[in-house]
Each structure stands twice: as structure tokens, then as C-alpha cells.
Amino acid sequence: MASHIVGYPRMGPKRELKFALESFWDGKSSAEDLEKVATDLRASIWKQMADAGIKYIPSNTFSYYDQVLDTTAMLGAVPERYSWTGGEIGFDTYFSMARGNATVPAMEMTKWFDTNYHFIVPELGPNTKFTYASHKAVNEYKEAKALGVDTVPVLVGPVSYLLLSKPAKGVEKGFPLLSLLSSILPVYKEVIAELKAAGASWIQFDEPTLVLDLDAQKLAAFSAAYTELESALSGLNVLVETYFADVPAESFKTLTSLSSVTAYGFDLVRGTQTLELVKSGFPAGKYLFAGVVDGRNIWADDLASSLSTLQSLEAIVGKDKLVVSTSCSLMHTAVDLVNETKLDSEIKSWLAFAAQKVVEVDALAKALAGQKDEAYFAANAAAQASRKSSPRVTNEEVQKAANALRGSDHRRSTNVSARLDAQQKKLNLPVLPTTTIGSFPQTVELRRVRREYKAKKISEEEYVTAIKEEISKVVKLQEELDIDVLVHGEPERNDMVEYFGEQLSGFAFTANGWVQSYGSRCVKPPIIYGDVSRPNPMTVFWSTTAQSMTSRPMKGMLTGPVTILNWSFVRNDQPRFETCYQIALAIKKEVEDLEAAGIQVIQIDEAALREGLPLRKAEHAFYLDWAVHSFRITNCEIKDTTQIHTHMCYSNFNDIIHSIINMDADVITIENSRSDEKLLSVFREGVKYGAGIGPGVYDIHSPRIPSTEEIADRINKMLAVLDTNILWVNPDCGLKTRKYTEVKPALTNMVSAAKLIRTQLASAK
């Protein structure tokens, strides 16, 4: 019985790629140094899977930034502003597209389906010239083969690539991107021909858009694409891989009728209805790559349950046509549980990271082939039983409080317009008030202080003194810049979710459970294993300390319940909304404590609310109902004069704007600049927004410093569709990933732009 892994984490068990990328970007190491780290990581990954007995090992799933950008490079679809003159695309052009440079901005970045991973959105139009400009897929296949590992090269499928793209600037919004299919397929044919010549016998096309709601025209594009590729693919076994949700019945029918395709990969963890489609009719003679091991969470697989599912599938597709696989790429989970030497032993027994999931896949394949490891399966069964019966998982008081939430929508009693009037009388802010999103640069020295405190190398007193000094520096800088509503810079926090999870019950933490978010940015999601509550205040000390340093309003900074949920590894033994309500009640206590301590502006970030939106429209309403309700629970009982902010970033918000309004926040700051001000179009189309709103005026994920004139131009575009009295001026997101040499001039220009427009508005009266 064969086994397969859809994809594997790229950063390395100790984030080796992250540090190599950042060293290269900072000019401290060469391209050769970066390539050496990448080569060593790839070799290690391939060897690990081969040693574990995996038959179908992927290649070309490694990336220096993301796999969609890799495909853009492969196709030579470089926007003109990057002045690429042809030839093999090198690091300069590649990273300019991803991060921008001193003269041009980066391409748009958005979330990869409903995950916290991001990709660079291709910019295409009728004049885009496609040419084979990156041989990465072929080179990595050859690299693995030279090491004695025959891999399955993985490409982003041509139809999904186009469906995930957007019309380039200056191209009509309604431009049919699928009309470019005939233009990109010749490049795909070249790649396929080179892979065949190199000896590849399998090729994997990732077509995850097949899980979306697709109309007949889009489904026809899949038939057209793979029919056109059929002769090029002759002699190859072709796997089309889908993941993250059920494949709708019509999409399943289209996919399984593609004559050039040998095998179909399905997510059977999140796609339980797909399982029924397979059982009701699977094409004879085709392979089924059954994704039964969860690639998006860290819980050990219930091997007995998965084996039962596989046995039922074996009876349908045949023993020689069933391949055990992961539900999706393992890049969405942590790398290796072996690195967690300090994790609680009971909780650790419940978990499986990427390395362990590879072993699970192999164990299931061997069990199906009659070589079941009885001891391994018995240990797994014992761990499953332990988790179900552990008293640390359940808190009856918390469950009772969460159940009591039903029957109320938890809205503040006064409408937002009246609240804003009351808040303005107290805060006395100017027109176009300026603020930032929360974090300030995380310097090497600051990281050292946190690291040494965690390792007990410095005392609590020394730690508090150091953090207070950092807060004082950040407050003083904001006052010098003349920012209106200040933040304390979050120097005590390495990660916005981890910080809160460490202070909430029901959470566990890893030392090395890093997951890539974008580029070199990694996050370490906490593990929600039980019922959630807040034993003690979490932020009041630092917020009040910061407020004592200034007479200007200081924002209390919290992460919202939906974002904590979506950016954690969540327990899978109860519905997600129940866990979210528990977190909401914990954050509600913190909000009320901040207000009682004199904090007049409280930001409850919901950066990940859009990210958690289900991929199928039929499921949207239910999710948005409980997600928005969870946010309202956090602040439903505070005074009218306390101003509630929220923040959202790097997703497409236009389709949920009414739910955002329904959150009933006083002010929302929201990503805008990197997506070509796409957000503003919703207001041009007539949506009325009465609360305060700060569409970001510059992209913080690029080192580029925008000019005063550029920011002023953005503000004027906003004023064309938004009332002056509700508009705020702020960056797109927090500043923790930037350097002070970038932050100071950028914020200086931002404040100058706001003052310039204020002057123009005053003189126009």
C-alpha cells in the first residue's frame, strides 16, 4: 500500500530558512549562502520522508517566499514596474515582487484560502507576456534525484493560478482572467517536457480552487486546460490535488472525468461530504489519494478511525489504487514534536507535528497492506482515550457561562453615532486623527531581554525595568511625531496570540512549534486543548504604565476571540464556535478591567476574522453570526465614552462589509494600501459606514518609505468616499517587523500628510 505527503514545512526545525532569508535581505550574507541553507533543508526533508517509507514524496513545495509567486516567476508574469528584462528570474526581481524595493511597491499579499498563510497575488492582463523564466521545479526534481530520491514534482495548477490572480493596475476590473489560459499553457507544456526528460514518472497539480463554489464557465476551464495538456502529459501519471474543504458534486464530476488525470487527491478531514461522493461513484482504474491525516492541526490522528475509513475506500477503488495521504500540505503545522522537550508529557502524547504525521501516514499504509504495527496503534488508542477522559480538558463553570450566552445578541445599548459624539467630547481629537496599529519594531536588544527573562537569566525586576524603558522610548517617539492616539508598542509580546494564550487557562505552548505565515515571518500558534478562562488580568499593568507616561490617549491592546481562535491550533473535540465564546468571555473581563483602570481607548484586534470564513458560501452566514457575536460579547457592557477599536488585515473584506458593520466597533483600522485600495470600492458602490474607519495609508510589510505626497493622495482618495469626521489615518498593520530607520520617516510622512489635508480642509471651509 502506497503513501503520499502533499507538501512539507519549509522553514526548517529551527527556522533555518527564516534566518537565512533575513540575513540575505539585510546584506549580511550572499545568495550562495542562502541557496546553501535551502539545499541542505530540501535534502533533509526528502531523506526524512524516504526513510519513513513514503512512496510519493513531493518536490518543488519548497519556496523562498510562496508557491504562487514561484509560479508567477515560472510563467515570467512580472509586472512592468519591476523592470525585468528577461532571462531566468533571480532573487532581485523575485524579492522585489514580494517585498517591494526602494522605488516600487510590492505586489498585493492576501490569505491562502482560510489559513494564516499568505501568498503574493499575480497581476495579469491582456498584455501580460508569459515566458518560461524559472526552472525551479525541474532543478529541484533533479536535485532530489541526484540524492537518490525520486519525487513527485508539484505545480500550482493552471486554472487555480488564474482564479487566484487579479487584473493588473489599469486593466478593467471585469477582465476575464481565464481568457489567459491558452497563453500560460505553453509554458506549462515546456515545464512538463523538461520534467519528463529528467525522468519524472508522476506530476502533481495543486488545484485547490476546486473546493470553491465554481460556475459552469470556471469548471469548463479545468476540462479545457487538462484536455490541452493531455498530449504533453502522455506517459506521466498525473495527480490533481485538492484540499481545505469538500469538493462540490459538480466539481467532483468535472475532475473525475478528466481523461489526462490518473489520480485525485481529496481532503477527507474537512471534506466528509467528498467521502460520500467517492463512495457513490469513483472512476474505475484511477488512483485515490485519500487525505485522512490532518495537515492543518497538531492532534495525533485517530488511527483506528482512519484505518476504518481507508478499508471502506479500499473496497471501492481497489487495494492497488488507494494511496494514504495527508489532507493538505504539512506546511500548516509545526515541524517536529521531538524538539518539544519541555511540553507537558500528557498533552504531548495527544499531539503529532509534521514529522510525526509522516510516520502516521506510513503506519496506516502498512496496516492496510497487512503489516500493522500493533504496539504503535495501541499507544495511539491509549493517547486518544487519555485525551477524552482527562479532567484538565473540561471546566464546568466555563461551559455553563458560555451556554448562558444564548438568547442575547450582546449589543451596546447606544448607537455608534451617539457613542462617537460622547467619545469626542472626552478625547478631543483633531480631524483625521492619527494612530498606529499596536506594535513597534522588535529590536535585537528587546528580543534578548524577553529571551533572558524566559530563561530566568534576569530577574522580574530587571525585566520590568527594561520593558518600561522601551515603552517610554516608544511613547516619547510618538509624542515627538505628534501622533494623536498612542500605543505602548507591545514590547512585552513576542506574538499577539501567544501572549494572551500564555495567560489563559486551557492553552498549552511549544518551544519550537513555528509555522510560516509569509516570507520569513513565522508564528508559534498556541494549542487550545481545554475549556478557556482568564484567571488574572493580562494587560492592565502595561497599559496603565504606558498611560501614566503621557497625557494623550493610550490604546489598550487586545487580541480578539476570533483571531485567537483562528491563529491557534484548536481542539477538535467540540465545535469551534463553543471555544470562541469561551475566549470571548475571557477577553470581556479584560476589557472591563482596562476600562476600570482608566483606559479610554481599547483596541480588540480581529485580524483573522475574514480568514476563518468558510470556503463555501452556504456556510458563511453561520460562521459570521457566531464570529461577529463573539466580538460584540467582549465589549457589550462598557461605557459610551470608552472607544472600542478593532483591526483587520490582508484579506478581501468587501464581501463581508455588512458583517464588519455589524461588529458595532467605534473605529476599525483595516488593510488597504497594498491591495490597490480595493477596500474603497465598496464605499464607492454605496455602502454607508457610520463608525470611525482607518483604511491603511501605507504598506508596513515592505521596507519602502512612502512620501508625504503619496500618503496625502491616498487620504484624498479616502475622503472622496468617506466622511471627514469618521476617517482615521494609520498604517496598514503593526510595525514589529520593520526597523526604526524605516518606521520614523514613514510615520513622519504619515503625520505630515494628515496635517496637510487638515489645513486644506480648513481653508476650503
Secondary structure, DSSP 8 states (H G I E B T S, - for coil): -EEB-S---SS-TT-HHHHHHHHHHTTSS-HHHHHHHHHHHHHHHHHHHHHHT-SBEEES---SS-HHHHHHHHTT---GGG---SSS--HHHHHHHHH--SSS----EEE-TTSS-EEE--EE-TT--------HHHHHHHHHHHTT--EEEEEE-HHHHHHT-EE-TTS-TT--GGGGHHHHHHHHHHHHHHHHHHT--EEEEE-GGGGS---HHHHHHHHHHHHHTHHHHTTSEEEEE--SS---HHHHHHHHT-TT--EEEEESSS-HHHHHHHHH---TT-EEEEEEE-SS--B---HHHHHHHHHHHHHHH-GGGEEEEESS-GGGS-S-GGG-SSS-HHHHTTB--HHHHHHHHHHHHHHHTT---HHHHHHHHHHHHHHHH-GGG--HHHHHHHHTTTT-----SS-HHHHHHHHHHHH---SS-BB--SB----HHHHHHHHHHHTTSS-HHHHHHHHHHHHHHHHHHHHHHT-SBB--B-TT-S-HHHHHHTTSEEEE--SS--EEEETTEEE---EEEEEEE--S-SSHHHHHHHHTT-SS-BEEEEE-HHHHHHTSEE-SSS-HHHHHHHHHHHHHHHHHHHHHTT--EEEEE-TTTTTTS-SSGGGHHHHHHHHHHHHHHHHTTS-TTSEEEEEE-SS--GGGHHHHHHT--SEEEE--TTTTTTTHHHHHTT----SEEEE-SS-TTSS----HHHHHHHHHHHHTTS-GGGB-B--SS--TTS-HHHHHHHHHHHHHHHHHHHHHHHHH-
